[in-house]
Amino acid sequence: MTYITNSPAETEALAEQVSERLLPGSVLIYTGDLGAGKTAFTRGLARGLGITERVTSPTFTIVDEHLGGRLPLFHFDLYRLSSSDDLYDIGWEDYEFRGGVCAVEWSEIADDLWSGEEIRVDIRRGEKEQQRVITITGVEGL
């Protein structure tokens, strides 16, 4: 399904709706240009999961853990990694099986890792300054 949002707040609101459909072990993989709104989408997921702490891009830490919501949220940013091997080296399998939600920015860096069962979120700039075209596949009921 493809959606158009016209502000970061609308992108976050869409992600809140997605969060209602997430189950333990859900994996969301994001694609999109730098600054397209992947972290804004993750902020909305966190809010929808009941996480109140601040969500920022984990570019330098690779993964941030946000606990205390309906489900834990593990927010990955693969931008500084070179392959899926690097992701395994930081413990991907442990995160995947901890019963939370894994949200992965720059997922194309580990394309060989994905099974096809993930929720795919592609975020692109629209025609207007704040507009985003967001395509979501792999989640029912939106």
N, C-alpha and C positions, 0 to 999 in steps of 0.2 A: 504494500500500500504506500502511496506517495502523499505527503503532506507538505503544505506551504506554511511557514511561520514568518512573521514580520518583525520579530524582536527576540532577544534572548529570553525574555519572560515567557513568550509563547512557545519557544523551544523547550524550556523547562516544564511548562504545563503539559506539553505532549508527552514528555518523558515520564511525568507523574502518572499519566494514564497507562503507559506501558508498564510501570512498576507494579500496578495492580494485578497484572497477569504473570508476574515472575514467581518462580518456585525455587526451593533450595536447589542449588546446582546450575541455575540458569547462567548461560554465558552469552554476553552481548559483544559482538565484534564490530568496531567502528572503522569506517573509511571516510576520507574527506580531507580537503586541503588544510594547511596550517591556518588556524584562526577561524575555521568554518563553524565551530560551535559544539565540538565533541565534549568538551568539559562542561559547557552549559547543559547539554543533554544529561550528563552524569549528575550534575547538581539537582536536576529535576527528579532523576531516579532516586537519589538519596532522600530528597524531601518526601517523595511518595512512599519510601520504605520506612519513614519515621526517623530518619537520621538527622540530627539537629546540628552537628558540627559542620564547620566550613569545609567545602570541597573545592580544591584547587588541582591543577594539573600536576601529576607526579613525575614530570619530565626528568628530574634529577634523582628522585628516589626510586623510580621505576614502578613501585606499587605503594599505594596508601590503603590502609585498612580503616574502614568506618564501621564501628560496631554500635550496638544499642538500638537498632531499628527492628522492624519485623523480621528482617533478614540482614546479616552482615553484608557489606558491600566492599569488594576488593577492586580498586580502581587502578588499572595498569596503563602505563604509557610506554610503548615499545620504541618510541622514536630514536632512542640512543642505543638500541640493541641491533645486532647485525643478523640474527637468525633465531629460529625456534630453539636451537640448542642453548642460546643465552637465556631464554625464558625458562627452560628446564633447570638451568643452573641456579636460578633464584627461587626454585621451588614451586613451579607452576602446578604440578600434580597435587601438592599439599593444599594449595588454594582451591583448586578445582573440586576437591572432595570435602571441603569444610562446611558444606551446607549453606553457603552464601551465594551471592550474585557476583560474577566476575564481569566487569566492564573493561574492555580492552581497546584503547586508542592505538592507532597505527597498526592495526591487526594484520595488514598485508605483509609486514615484516616476518610474520610467522605463518604465512599462508598454508604451508605444508602440515600444520598442526590441526587445523580445523576439520571437523568430521562432516560438516553440513547440517548438523543439528542445532547450531548456534543461531541466535537471533542476530540478524545482520542489520546494521544501521549505517546508511550512507548519507552524509550531510554535505551538501554543496551550496555554494552561494547562489542566490537568485538574481533576478534582474535589478532589484532595488538594493540599497546599501545594507539594510539589516535583514533582508529577506533570505530565507534558507529553504532549500528543497530537500526534504528528508524522506528517504525511502526505507521502509522497515519491512523485513521479511522474517518469517519464522515465529511469529507470535499471533495467536488467534484472538478474535473478539475485539479488535480495535475499531 
